[in-house]
Amino acid sequence: MLPGRAKVAQHLCRPAIFPKQNTQICRMPITTTTPSSNLLLLPLSKYRLFTTSPPSFATTDQSKTQGPIGNPATAPIPPEQQPEQPEQPPTTEPTPVDQPQTPHRRRSRAIYYSAVFLLAGLSFGTLLRLTLSPPPLPAPGSPEDLYLISKIQARGSHLPLVRALSSDPAWTSWDAYSGLEAAVSTHTQPISVVRSRITSGPLSGSNGLAFQRIFHNSSTGEVVSVVYFGPSTAGWPGIVHGGALATVLDESLGRCAILQFPARTGVTARLELTYRSPTITSDFYVVRTRPIVREGEIDPAKTARKMWVEGTLETEHGRVCVEAKALFVVPKGVKLKPLVEGF
């Protein structure tokens, strides 16, 4: 090849635009003529310049860009010599549980929990306020008090135990202190005497002992009393005072003993109480009393003057709240007025 032709070929096959990249230039055949006598340089025939695209613009397959000369820079790397690629963590599609909640759903749940806690707080606060600071009670003898008494007595008359004992011919029944009220109406006893007694005076009305139905079995000597304890009998809020329970039990046990005494009177010599569970106000309770008959005691005079009586105060369902035991006697040398019928 002539020197001029080499310069032209070198100029046409110069490196591509990106000299630092692994660029491959394909050589195309050059058509020449045989030297003539005039040594003229004939023009080159058809030629084309081929270059590979840079990696920043295209991704090429190293096996396809291998040139005919076998450039080592573009030769494929064996698998054992390839650098290790960092392992990519497996990608999993989010399940419906992992999907974030929508704002509407979060807002609905917040409103729901707010309403629940608000209702719970209001209910607890109202219950605590009514327990520690109950509303004012109606005045004794007022229209509201009389209305509440009628409602309580209607409820007590429809209790299953009251209806069962009322229909049993072995039991006689009456309302407590009905004999005293009859004595007042016939002017045989002043009303001041009735009102001076704690159970028929201060503890009367809808706030106290609004209902007391007495049942007596003359064959066995048992006495059953159904009693309602109103709000004014409370010591601790909502709990019947122990003194009020002792008063009702003392009177019920004494009624059982006095009905056995021929003198129809007597006093308490000894009273024993065992409190088992709290007694809630504004509810009905059952007082069961029975005389204790000791074996070998055959002296009628002694029995007519002294008697032990035992009893319990229970709920309507039979849960024992108080256990009681008392001794009643008819004192000697003291003349006591006998109690009226219907005491």
C-alpha positions in Angstrom: 0.0 0.0 0.0 1.2 3.4 -0.8 2.1 5.9 2.0 -0.7 8.3 1.0 -3.3 5.5 1.0 -2.2 4.5 4.6 -2.7 8.0 5.8 -6.2 8.1 4.3 -7.1 4.7 5.9 -5.7 5.8 9.3 -7.8 8.9 9.1 -11.0 7.1 8.2 -10.4 4.3 10.9 -9.7 6.7 13.9 -11.2 5.9 17.3 -14.8 6.8 18.0 -16.2 9.8 19.9 -15.8 8.0 23.2 -12.2 7.0 23.4 -12.3 5.7 26.9 -15.1 3.3 26.3 -14.7 -0.2 24.9 -15.5 0.8 21.4 -14.9 -1.5 18.4 -14.3 -0.3 15.0 -15.0 -2.6 12.1 -12.6 -2.5 9.3 -14.2 -2.6 5.8 -12.3 -3.7 2.8 -10.7 -1.0 0.7 -10.8 -1.4 -3.1 -7.6 -0.3 -4.7 -6.3 -0.4 -8.2 -3.1 -1.9 -9.5 -0.3 0.7 -9.7 -0.1 2.3 -13.0 2.6 4.0 -14.6 1.4 7.4 -13.6 1.2 6.3 -9.8 -2.1 8.1 -9.5 -4.1 7.6 -6.2 -7.5 6.4 -7.0 -10.5 7.2 -4.7 -11.6 4.6 -2.3 -14.6 2.6 -3.1 -17.6 2.3 -0.8 -16.8 2.4 2.9 -18.7 2.6 6.2 -17.7 3.3 9.8 -19.3 1.1 12.5 -19.1 1.9 16.2 -20.8 0.4 19.3 -23.0 2.5 21.5 -21.6 3.5 24.9 -22.9 1.7 28.0 -24.7 4.8 29.2 -27.0 4.7 26.2 -27.5 1.1 25.4 -26.8 -2.4 26.9 -24.9 -4.7 24.6 -24.3 -8.4 24.7 -20.6 -9.0 25.0 -20.8 -12.3 23.0 -22.4 -10.4 20.1 -20.0 -7.5 20.1 -16.9 -9.7 19.9 -15.0 -8.5 17.0 -13.3 -10.7 14.3 -10.0 -9.9 15.8 -11.0 -11.2 19.3 -10.3 -8.1 21.4 -9.5 -9.2 24.9 -11.3 -6.2 26.4 -14.6 -7.4 24.9 -14.2 -11.1 25.5 -16.8 -12.7 27.7 -15.8 -13.5 31.3 -16.1 -17.1 32.5 -18.7 -17.7 35.1 -16.1 -18.8 37.7 -14.3 -15.5 37.3 -17.3 -13.2 37.4 -17.6 -11.1 40.6 -20.2 -12.2 43.1 -23.3 -10.2 43.1 -24.9 -9.3 46.4 -28.0 -11.3 47.1 -31.2 -9.4 46.7 -33.9 -10.0 49.4 -36.9 -11.7 48.1 -39.7 -9.4 47.3 -43.2 -10.5 48.4 -46.4 -8.9 47.4 -48.2 -7.3 50.4 -51.1 -9.4 51.7 -54.4 -7.9 52.7 -53.4 -8.0 56.3 -50.1 -6.0 55.7 -51.9 -3.4 53.6 -52.1 -0.1 55.4 -55.5 0.9 56.7 -57.4 3.6 54.9 -58.0 6.9 56.7 -61.7 6.3 56.7 -61.3 3.0 58.5 -59.0 4.5 61.1 -61.4 7.3 61.7 -64.3 5.0 62.2 -62.4 2.9 64.7 -61.3 6.0 66.6 -64.9 7.2 66.8 -66.1 3.7 68.0 -63.5 3.5 70.8 -64.2 7.1 71.9 -67.9 6.4 72.2 -67.3 3.2 74.2 -65.0 4.8 76.7 -67.3 7.8 77.0 -70.3 5.7 77.8 -68.3 3.6 80.3 -67.0 6.7 82.0 -70.5 8.3 82.2 -72.1 5.1 83.6 -69.4 4.6 86.2 -69.5 8.2 87.3 -73.3 8.2 87.6 -73.3 5.0 89.6 -70.6 6.4 91.9 -72.4 9.6 92.4 -75.7 7.9 93.2 -74.0 5.6 95.6 -72.0 8.2 97.5 -74.5 11.0 97.2 -78.0 9.6 96.6 -80.8 12.0 95.7 -82.9 13.5 98.6 -85.5 11.1 100.0 -89.1 12.0 100.2 -90.5 13.4 103.4 -92.5 11.0 105.6 -96.2 11.3 104.9 -95.8 13.3 101.7 -97.7 12.3 98.5 -94.5 11.0 97.0 -93.8 8.9 100.1 -97.3 7.4 100.1 -97.0 6.6 96.4 -93.7 4.8 96.9 -95.1 2.8 99.9 -98.0 1.6 97.7 -95.6 0.5 95.0 -93.3 -1.3 97.5 -96.2 -3.1 99.1 -97.6 -4.2 95.7 -94.1 -5.7 94.8 -93.9 -7.5 98.1 -97.4 -9.0 97.8 -96.4 -10.6 94.5 -93.2 -12.3 95.7 -93.3 -16.1 95.2 -92.7 -16.8 98.9 -95.4 -14.4 100.0 -97.9 -15.9 97.6 -97.0 -19.5 98.5 -97.3 -18.9 102.3 -100.5 -16.9 101.9 -102.2 -19.8 100.1 -101.0 -22.4 102.7 -103.7 -22.9 105.4 -101.0 -24.0 107.9 -99.7 -20.4 108.1 -101.6 -17.3 109.3 -100.4 -13.9 108.1 -100.7 -10.2 108.9 -98.9 -6.9 108.3 -96.5 -5.9 111.1 -97.9 -3.4 113.6 -101.4 -3.7 112.1 -102.7 -4.4 115.6 -101.2 -1.1 116.9 -102.8 0.9 114.1 -106.1 -0.7 115.0 -105.7 0.2 118.6 -105.0 3.8 117.6 -108.1 3.9 115.4 -110.2 2.6 118.3 -108.6 5.1 120.7 -107.5 2.4 123.0 -103.8 3.4 122.5 -102.5 6.9 121.7 -100.7 7.4 118.4 -97.7 8.8 120.2 -96.9 5.3 121.5 -96.9 3.9 118.0 -94.6 6.7 116.7 -92.3 6.4 119.6 -91.3 2.9 118.6 -88.2 2.8 116.4 -89.6 0.3 113.9 -93.1 1.8 113.6 -91.9 5.4 114.0 -88.4 6.6 112.7 -88.0 3.5 110.5 -91.4 3.7 108.9 -92.3 5.0 105.5 -90.8 4.3 102.0 -87.3 5.1 103.2 -87.3 2.5 106.0 -89.3 -0.6 106.6 -92.0 0.0 104.1 -93.1 -3.7 104.0 -93.3 -6.3 106.7 -95.5 -9.4 106.2 -95.6 -11.8 109.1 -96.4 -15.6 108.7 -96.9 -17.8 111.8 -97.2 -21.6 111.9 -98.9 -22.4 115.2 -98.0 -26.2 115.0 -94.3 -25.7 114.8 -93.9 -22.3 116.3 -92.0 -20.9 113.3 -92.3 -17.3 112.3 -91.3 -16.0 108.8 -91.1 -12.3 108.1 -90.6 -10.7 104.7 -89.0 -7.3 105.2 -88.1 -4.5 102.9 -85.1 -2.3 103.9 -85.3 1.2 102.5 -82.5 3.7 101.7 -82.6 5.3 105.2 -81.5 2.1 106.9 -78.1 2.3 105.2 -74.9 2.8 107.2 -72.3 2.7 104.4 -73.9 3.9 101.1 -76.0 1.1 99.7 -75.4 -1.3 102.7 -77.9 -1.8 105.5 -76.5 -0.7 108.9 -75.7 -3.5 111.3 -77.7 -1.9 114.0 -80.8 -1.8 111.8 -80.3 -5.5 111.1 -79.9 -6.2 114.8 -83.1 -4.3 115.5 -85.2 -6.2 113.0 -83.8 -9.6 114.1 -84.3 -8.8 117.8 -87.9 -7.9 117.1 -88.5 -11.0 114.9 -86.9 -13.4 117.4 -88.9 -11.8 120.2 -92.1 -12.2 118.3 -91.4 -15.9 117.8 -90.8 -16.3 121.6 -93.6 -14.1 122.8 -96.1 -16.1 120.7 -95.1 -19.2 122.7 -95.3 -17.5 126.1 -98.7 -17.6 127.8 -98.2 -14.1 129.1 -97.8 -12.8 125.6 -94.9 -10.6 126.7 -91.1 -10.8 127.3 -87.8 -9.1 127.1 -84.4 -9.9 125.5 -81.8 -11.4 127.8 -79.2 -12.3 125.3 -78.6 -11.7 121.6 -75.9 -13.2 119.4 -75.4 -12.2 115.8 -73.0 -13.4 113.1 -72.8 -11.3 110.0 -72.1 -13.4 106.9 -72.4 -11.1 103.9 -73.5 -7.5 103.3 -77.2 -6.7 103.1 -78.1 -4.3 100.2 -80.6 -1.6 100.7 -83.9 -1.1 98.7 -84.5 -4.9 98.5 -86.6 -7.6 100.1 -85.2 -10.1 102.6 -86.6 -13.1 104.5 -86.3 -13.5 108.3 -86.8 -17.1 109.5 -87.1 -17.8 113.2 -87.9 -21.0 115.2 -87.9 -21.9 118.9 -85.1 -24.1 120.2 -86.5 -27.1 122.0 -83.9 -28.7 124.2 -84.0 -32.4 124.9 -85.1 -33.4 128.4 -86.7 -30.1 129.1 -90.2 -31.0 130.4 -90.9 -28.3 133.0 -93.8 -26.3 131.5 -93.3 -23.4 133.9 -89.7 -23.0 132.9 -90.6 -23.2 129.2 -93.3 -20.6 129.6 -90.9 -18.2 131.2 -87.7 -18.7 129.3 -86.9 -19.7 125.6 -84.1 -19.8 123.2 -84.8 -18.8 119.6 -82.6 -19.0 116.5 -83.1 -17.5 113.1 -81.5 -16.2 109.9 -81.8 -13.3 107.6 -81.7 -14.4 103.9 -82.2 -13.1 100.5 -85.0 -14.2 98.2 -82.8 -16.9 96.8 -81.7 -18.3 100.1 -78.3 -16.7 100.6 -77.7 -16.2 104.4 -76.7 -12.7 105.3 -77.0 -12.8 109.1 -77.3 -15.7 111.6 -78.9 -14.9 115.0 -79.6 -16.6 118.3 -81.4 -15.0 121.4 -82.7 -15.8 124.8 -86.0 -14.3 125.9 -87.5 -14.3 129.4 -90.6 -13.2 131.2 -89.2 -11.2 134.2 -90.4 -12.0 137.7 -91.7 -9.2 139.9 -92.4 -6.9 136.9 -95.8 -6.7 135.4 -95.5 -6.1 131.6 -98.4 -5.2 129.4 -99.1 -7.9 126.9 -98.6 -7.1 123.3 -101.7 -6.7 121.1 -102.6 -9.1 118.4 -101.1 -8.3 115.1 -97.8 -7.1 116.5 
